[in-house]
Amino acid sequence: MSWRQRYYGRLVSAENAVKLIKSGDRIVLGHACAEPQSLVHAMLDRAPVLRDVEIVHMLPANSSLYCEHQYRDSFRHNSLFAGHSTRRAVNEGAADYTPCYFYQVPQLFKDGTLPVDVALISVSPPDADGLVSLGISVDYTREAALNAKIVIAEVNPNMPNTGGKSYLSVDDIDLFVPTSAPLMEIAPPNTGEIEMSIGRYISTLIHDGDCLQIGFGSIPDAVLRYLTNRRDLGIHTEMLSDSIMPLVDCGVINGTRKNFMPGKIVANLALGTNKFYRWLDRHPMVEMYPVDFTNDPMVIARNDNMVTVNAAISVDLLGQVAADTIGPRQFSGVGGQVDFVRGAAFSRGGRNIIALPATASAGKISRIVCSLERGQAVTTNRHDVDYVATEYGLVRLKGLTLRQRSEALVNIAAPQFRDQLHRECRELYGWSAADEGDPVGDAYPLEAPVFLRERQRARN
């Protein structure tokens, strides 16, 4: 029997496909915008006959109705990365959160730590060899499918073929559900003056030939806008979005100087618009791989001059980064931040950058803080952080004493909070950088982003 006969013999409706789901099963959903929408809706329709079904995934891109009260006897969500539609349930105790570095998630499925009963995924139509592409979500989805007892796939002509190791065989999948629904989209972010200022500072650290990890969001988008005059940039990243298209199309991103996988844009998932998804389809530069490859710090480090940019919620005066909780409340997840921070640290010529606006709540709250809130988790520890950027400047923390770190970070906090931060630092630690007679609120020019080192040399 040919693969075509096997494929057509496995085509069923979503309603019939989800009848294979039983009470007590663990379901892993395709990630983010590759969540199979018709299968999830059909599963919700079976709620009256299901109990204690665990639904595992990372970033949600839809409404996550299975977290709503009316479904709580039937479904319980186990989040690996909370999002807008799941964090309320996590923080109310109606869903669970499992901390895990992104690159280690596939291992949970492989070694049986989280055995997978059913994988619900989205794929492209099969090619001439009977292979389907996982398209915009290879990440943990491929390993979930290869280790699940049952694999059910939406097959969608709108799913791009993204090359690399994005493929499964028709024989890896038990049932196919045809659909032509548009993939879920995430619109490009709004980028304002604050983000543009942060992006401008960060861009001073990016040189011709560097390899970038740059994700989705207003700050990464701003950084890329300042790179139009660079040459031969490469990409080895976790996530791709619309913002890379102009730089690829004009030749700024071409990967020619990459020493590892030259000429290739390497990633594990994509979030964006349907225009972007069409651009990705069979793009000769783009190759998607599982996250235990792309995010493995030792693989990342094989790229010389690796520059990583990651966001934070708060940074304290020791240099500790909180990026996934607000106080004790789960906001998101660790994702690949630590994976790439450490990968850049091992890279020859590598740099890691933590970026955040200086304030929140319309300027009422400082995001540079003396100490993290009670119960707030440290995402990236102070020993790993290299650079920190706000709209007020960019500082390098590597090699600085605690006192020097506090001075550097106070000087990129919003001016209205700097005196307060010095007072709190003195009260908590018994010292403050201001005790050395340094002025609070000095302006440091863009051309001197590592101002503290130069001042220190001048004193010596």
BAMARMI-550221 format. One record per residue (C-alpha): residue number from 1; x, z, y. Coordinates in steps of 0.2 Angstrom, whole numbers, plus 5000, padded with zeros to 4 digits. Each point is the difference from the previous one (the first is absolute). Last residue first. Layout:
BEGIN
[NUM,[X,Z,Y]]
...
This chain:
BEGIN
[460,[5213,5194,5273]]
[459,[4986,5000,5013]]
[458,[5000,4981,5001]]
[457,[5000,4998,4981]]
[456,[4984,5011,5000]]
[455,[4992,4989,5014]]
[454,[5004,4985,4990]]
[453,[4992,5007,4984]]
[452,[4985,5006,5009]]
[451,[4996,4983,5008]]
[450,[4998,4991,4983]]
[449,[4987,4988,5008]]
[448,[5011,4995,5014]]
[447,[4994,4983,5006]]
[446,[4982,5006,5000]]
[445,[5005,5012,5014]]
[444,[4999,5019,4998]]
[443,[4989,5009,5013]]
[442,[5004,5019,5001]]
[441,[4985,5011,4996]]
[440,[5008,5017,4998]]
[439,[5017,5001,5008]]
[438,[5014,5006,4989]]
[437,[5006,5017,5005]]
[436,[5006,5005,4982]]
[435,[4984,5011,4999]]
[434,[4990,4984,5001]]
[433,[5004,4997,4982]]
[432,[4990,5015,4995]]
[431,[5004,5016,4991]]
[430,[4992,5015,4991]]
[429,[4992,4989,4987]]
[428,[4982,5002,5003]]
[427,[4999,5007,5018]]
[426,[5014,4988,5006]]
[425,[4992,4985,4992]]
[424,[4983,5005,5007]]
[423,[5007,5001,5017]]
[422,[5010,4983,4999]]
[421,[4984,4992,4993]]
[420,[4990,5007,5015]]
[419,[5012,4993,5012]]
[418,[4999,4983,4992]]
[417,[4981,4998,4998]]
[416,[4996,4992,5017]]
[415,[5015,4988,4997]]
[414,[4993,4992,4984]]
[413,[5013,5003,4986]]
[412,[5015,4989,4999]]
[411,[5011,5012,5009]]
[410,[4993,5015,4990]]
[409,[5006,4990,4984]]
[408,[5018,4998,5006]]
[407,[5001,5018,5006]]
[406,[4993,5007,4984]]
[405,[5012,4989,4989]]
[404,[5015,5007,5010]]
[403,[4995,5018,4997]]
[402,[4997,4996,4981]]
[401,[5017,4991,5000]]
[400,[5001,4981,5000]]
[399,[5008,4990,4987]]
[398,[4985,4988,4997]]
[397,[4987,5004,5013]]
[396,[5001,4983,5010]]
[395,[4988,4999,5015]]
[394,[4989,4987,5007]]
[393,[4990,5001,5016]]
[392,[4985,5005,5010]]
[391,[4987,4989,4990]]
[390,[5005,5009,4985]]
[389,[5014,4997,4987]]
[388,[5009,5011,4987]]
[387,[5016,4994,4992]]
[386,[5009,5006,4984]]
[385,[4988,5011,4990]]
[384,[5005,5005,4982]]
[383,[5007,5018,5002]]
[382,[4985,5004,5011]]
[381,[4988,4998,4986]]
[380,[4988,4985,4999]]
[379,[4981,5005,4996]]
[378,[5001,5018,5005]]
[377,[4982,5007,4996]]
[376,[4990,5009,5014]]
[375,[4993,5017,4994]]
[374,[5004,5009,5016]]
[373,[5004,4987,5013]]
[372,[5017,4992,5001]]
[371,[5013,5008,5012]]
[370,[5006,4997,5017]]
[369,[4989,4985,5002]]
[368,[5002,4982,5004]]
[367,[4983,4993,4998]]
[366,[4995,5009,5016]]
[365,[4981,5002,5003]]
[364,[4990,4997,5015]]
[363,[5006,4983,5004]]
[362,[4984,4990,4995]]
[361,[4998,5010,4984]]
[360,[5017,4997,4994]]
[359,[5018,5000,5008]]
[358,[5017,4993,4998]]
[357,[4995,4984,4991]]
[356,[5008,4999,4983]]
[355,[5015,4991,4991]]
[354,[5012,5006,4987]]
[353,[5015,4988,4998]]
[352,[5011,4998,4985]]
[351,[5017,4990,5002]]
[350,[5010,4991,4987]]
[349,[5018,4994,5002]]
[348,[5003,5000,4982]]
[347,[4984,5006,4992]]
[346,[4999,5017,4993]]
[345,[4992,5008,5015]]
[344,[4988,4984,5001]]
[343,[4994,5004,4983]]
[342,[4997,5018,5004]]
[341,[4989,4996,5015]]
[340,[4992,4986,4990]]
[339,[4994,5011,4985]]
[338,[4996,5014,5012]]
[337,[4988,4990,5010]]
[336,[4993,4990,4985]]
[335,[4983,5009,4999]]
[334,[5001,5018,5005]]
[333,[4981,5002,5001]]
[332,[4986,4999,5013]]
[331,[4991,5013,5010]]
[330,[5000,5016,4989]]
[329,[4996,5015,5010]]
[328,[5012,5015,5000]]
[327,[5006,4996,5018]]
[326,[4997,4981,5002]]
[325,[5007,4993,4983]]
[324,[5009,4984,4995]]
[323,[5014,4997,5012]]
[322,[5008,5017,5004]]
[321,[5018,4997,5004]]
[320,[5013,5014,5001]]
[319,[5013,4997,5013]]
[318,[5004,5018,5004]]
[317,[4991,4998,5016]]
[316,[4984,4995,4991]]
[315,[4993,4983,4997]]
[314,[4981,4997,5000]]
[313,[4988,4986,4994]]
[312,[5014,4988,4994]]
[311,[5003,4982,4998]]
[310,[5013,4990,4991]]
[309,[5013,4987,5004]]
[308,[5014,4995,4988]]
[307,[5015,4990,5004]]
[306,[5011,4994,4985]]
[305,[5017,4994,5006]]
[304,[5005,4995,4982]]
[303,[4986,4998,4987]]
[302,[5005,5008,4984]]
[301,[4994,5017,5007]]
[300,[4981,4994,4998]]
[299,[5004,4999,4981]]
[298,[5007,5017,5000]]
[297,[4986,5007,5010]]
[296,[4987,4993,4988]]
[295,[4987,4994,5011]]
[294,[5000,4981,4996]]
[293,[5003,5003,4981]]
[292,[4988,5015,4996]]
[291,[4988,4991,5012]]
[290,[4997,4985,4989]]
[289,[5006,4984,5007]]
[288,[4994,4987,5013]]
[287,[5010,4985,5004]]
[286,[4998,4990,5017]]
[285,[5012,4987,5005]]
[284,[4992,4985,4992]]
[283,[4982,5005,5006]]
[282,[4990,4997,4984]]
[281,[4985,5007,5009]]
[280,[5006,5012,5014]]
[279,[4994,4989,5014]]
[278,[4982,5001,4992]]
[277,[5001,5019,5000]]
[276,[5006,5000,5018]]
[275,[4985,4990,5006]]
[274,[4989,5011,4989]]
[273,[5006,5014,5011]]
[272,[5012,5015,4996]]
[271,[5007,5011,4987]]
[270,[5013,4995,4988]]
[269,[5008,5008,4985]]
[268,[5016,5002,4990]]
[267,[5013,4992,5011]]
[266,[5015,4988,5000]]
[265,[5002,4986,5013]]
[264,[5013,4989,4991]]
[263,[5014,4990,5007]]
[262,[5014,5011,4993]]
[261,[4994,5011,4986]]
[260,[5014,5013,5004]]
[259,[5014,4995,5012]]
[258,[4987,4995,5013]]
[257,[5008,4989,5013]]
[256,[4988,4985,4997]]
[255,[4984,5011,5000]]
[254,[4991,4988,5011]]
[253,[4991,5011,5013]]
[252,[5004,4993,5017]]
[251,[4995,4983,4993]]
[250,[4985,4996,5012]]
[249,[4988,5001,4985]]
[248,[5007,5016,4994]]
[247,[5000,5009,5016]]
[246,[4982,4994,5004]]
[245,[4994,5006,4982]]
[244,[5007,5017,5000]]
[243,[4986,5008,5010]]
[242,[4987,4995,4988]]
[241,[5004,5014,4988]]
[240,[5013,5003,4986]]
[239,[5002,5017,4991]]
[238,[5014,5009,4991]]
[237,[5015,4991,5007]]
[236,[5015,4989,4997]]
[235,[5000,4988,5015]]
[234,[5015,4990,5007]]
[233,[5005,4996,5018]]
[232,[5010,4984,5003]]
[231,[5000,5000,5018]]
[230,[4993,5011,5014]]
[229,[4992,4993,5016]]
[228,[4982,5002,4994]]
[227,[5003,5018,4995]]
[226,[4991,5010,5014]]
[225,[4983,4995,4993]]
[224,[5005,5007,4983]]
[223,[5002,5017,5007]]
[222,[4983,5000,5008]]
[221,[4992,4995,4983]]
[220,[5009,5014,4991]]
[219,[4994,5012,5014]]
[218,[4982,4994,4999]]
[217,[4998,5001,4981]]
[216,[5005,4992,4984]]
[215,[5017,5002,4993]]
[214,[5018,4995,5004]]
[213,[5014,5001,4988]]
[212,[5013,4989,5007]]
[211,[5017,4992,4995]]
[210,[5012,4997,5014]]
[209,[5008,4983,5003]]
[208,[5000,5001,5019]]
[207,[4998,5017,5006]]
[206,[4986,5013,5000]]
[205,[5004,5017,5009]]
[204,[4995,4994,5017]]
[203,[4983,4995,4993]]
[202,[4996,5018,4997]]
[201,[5000,5004,5019]]
[200,[4989,4985,5003]]
[199,[4988,5004,4987]]
[198,[4998,5017,5007]]
[197,[4996,4993,5017]]
[196,[4988,4987,4992]]
[195,[4991,5014,4991]]
[194,[4997,5010,5016]]
[193,[4995,4984,5009]]
[192,[4986,4996,4988]]
[191,[5000,4991,4983]]
[190,[4982,4998,4992]]
[189,[5003,4998,4982]]
[188,[4998,4984,4990]]
[187,[4983,4999,4991]]
[186,[4999,5007,4982]]
[185,[4991,4988,4988]]
[184,[4992,5001,4984]]
[183,[5001,4985,4989]]
[182,[4986,4987,5003]]
[181,[4988,4999,4986]]
[180,[5002,4986,4987]]
[179,[4997,5010,4984]]
[178,[5003,4998,4982]]
[177,[5000,5015,4989]]
[176,[5014,4999,4986]]
[175,[5000,5012,4985]]
[174,[5014,5006,4989]]
[173,[5016,4996,5010]]
[172,[5018,4999,4994]]
[171,[4996,4984,4990]]
[170,[4996,4991,5016]]
[169,[5018,5004,5004]]
[168,[5005,5011,5015]]
[167,[5010,4994,5015]]
[166,[5006,5008,5016]]
[165,[5019,5001,4995]]
[164,[5006,4988,5013]]
[163,[4986,4988,5005]]
[162,[4987,5004,5013]]
[161,[4985,4989,4993]]
[160,[4987,5004,5013]]
[159,[4983,5008,4996]]
[158,[4986,4989,5008]]
[157,[4997,4991,4983]]
[156,[4994,5017,4993]]
[155,[5001,5007,4982]]
[154,[4993,5017,5000]]
[153,[5009,5009,4986]]
[152,[4996,5012,4987]]
[151,[5014,5008,4990]]
[150,[4996,5012,4986]]
[149,[5012,5013,4991]]
[148,[5011,4999,5016]]
[147,[5019,4999,4999]]
[146,[5003,4982,5006]]
[145,[4986,5002,5013]]
[144,[5006,5016,5008]]
[143,[5018,4992,5000]]
[142,[4994,4985,5009]]
[141,[4989,5010,5013]]
[140,[5014,5012,5005]]
[139,[5007,4988,5013]]
[138,[4994,4982,4996]]
[137,[4986,5000,5013]]
[136,[4998,4985,5011]]
[135,[5001,4987,4986]]
[134,[4998,5007,4983]]
[133,[5004,4983,4993]]
[132,[4992,4992,4985]]
[131,[5010,4992,4986]]
[130,[4992,4988,4987]]
[129,[5014,4987,5001]]
[128,[4991,4987,5011]]
[127,[4995,5014,5012]]
[126,[4987,5013,4998]]
[125,[4988,5004,5014]]
[124,[5007,5014,5012]]
[123,[4998,5018,4996]]
[122,[4990,5016,5004]]
[121,[5001,5016,4990]]
[120,[4990,5013,4992]]
[119,[5011,5010,4988]]
[118,[4991,5010,4986]]
[117,[5007,5015,4989]]
[116,[5016,5003,5010]]
[115,[5011,5014,4994]]
[114,[5006,5011,5015]]
[113,[5016,5009,4993]]
[112,[4999,4987,4986]]
[111,[5018,4993,5003]]
[110,[4995,4983,5007]]
[109,[4986,5005,5011]]
[108,[5009,5014,5009]]
[107,[5015,4989,5000]]
[106,[4991,4987,5011]]
[105,[4998,5014,5013]]
[104,[5018,5003,5002]]
[103,[5004,4987,5013]]
[102,[4986,5008,5011]]
[101,[5007,5017,5000]]
[100,[4987,5012,4993]]
[99,[4988,5013,5007]]
[98,[4983,5000,4990]]
[97,[4985,5003,5011]]
[96,[4983,5005,4993]]
[95,[4982,4996,5005]]
[94,[4985,5011,5005]]
[93,[5012,5014,5006]]
[92,[4994,4998,5018]]
[91,[5018,4993,5005]]
[90,[5000,4987,4987]]
[89,[4982,4995,5003]]
[88,[5004,4998,5019]]
[87,[5016,4991,4996]]
[86,[4991,4986,4990]]
[85,[4992,4987,5012]]
[84,[5014,5001,5013]]
[83,[5014,5001,4988]]
[82,[5008,5011,4987]]
[81,[5015,4995,4990]]
[80,[5002,5004,4982]]
[79,[4981,5005,4999]]
[78,[4991,5006,4985]]
[77,[4982,4996,5003]]
[76,[4986,5008,4990]]
[75,[4986,4990,4993]]
[74,[4983,5003,4991]]
[73,[4995,5018,5006]]
[72,[5007,4996,5017]]
[71,[4990,4984,5003]]
[70,[4987,5006,5012]]
[69,[5013,5010,5010]]
[68,[5010,4985,5005]]
[67,[5018,4997,4993]]
[66,[4993,4986,4989]]
[65,[4996,4991,5016]]
[64,[5018,4996,5004]]
[63,[4995,4991,5016]]
[62,[5014,4986,4999]]
[61,[5018,4998,5002]]
[60,[5006,5015,4990]]
[59,[5018,5004,5000]]
[58,[5005,5007,4983]]
[57,[4990,4999,4984]]
[56,[4993,5011,4986]]
[55,[4981,5002,4995]]
[54,[4996,5013,4988]]
[53,[4984,4998,4990]]
[52,[4992,5018,4998]]
[51,[4983,4994,4995]]
[50,[4992,4982,4998]]
[49,[4982,4995,4996]]
[48,[4992,5002,5017]]
[47,[5016,4993,5008]]
[46,[4998,4983,4992]]
[45,[4996,4992,5017]]
[44,[5017,5007,5007]]
[43,[5009,4991,4986]]
[42,[4992,4983,5006]]
[41,[5005,5004,5018]]
[40,[5018,5003,4994]]
[39,[5000,4984,4989]]
[38,[4993,4989,5015]]
[37,[5013,5007,5012]]
[36,[5016,4998,4990]]
[35,[5013,5010,5010]]
[34,[5013,4988,5006]]
[33,[4998,5005,5019]]
[32,[5008,5017,4995]]
[31,[5006,5002,4982]]
[30,[4992,4994,4984]]
[29,[4990,5014,4993]]
[28,[5005,5012,4986]]
[27,[4986,5008,4990]]
[26,[5002,5016,4990]]
[25,[4986,5001,4987]]
[24,[4990,5016,4998]]
[23,[4983,4991,4998]]
[22,[5002,4982,4994]]
[21,[5005,4983,5008]]
[20,[4997,4985,4989]]
[19,[4983,4997,5008]]
[18,[5010,4996,5015]]
[17,[5002,4982,4994]]
[16,[4982,4997,4997]]
[15,[4995,5003,5018]]
[14,[5015,4991,5007]]
[13,[4995,4985,4990]]
[12,[5010,4992,4986]]
[11,[5014,4988,4997]]
[10,[5010,5005,4985]]
[9,[4997,4984,4989]]
[8,[5005,4990,5015]]
[7,[5017,5008,5000]]
[6,[5002,4999,4981]]
[5,[4996,4982,5000]]
[4,[5012,4996,5014]]
[3,[5013,5010,4992]]
[2,[4999,4988,4985]]
[1,[4993,5005,4983]]
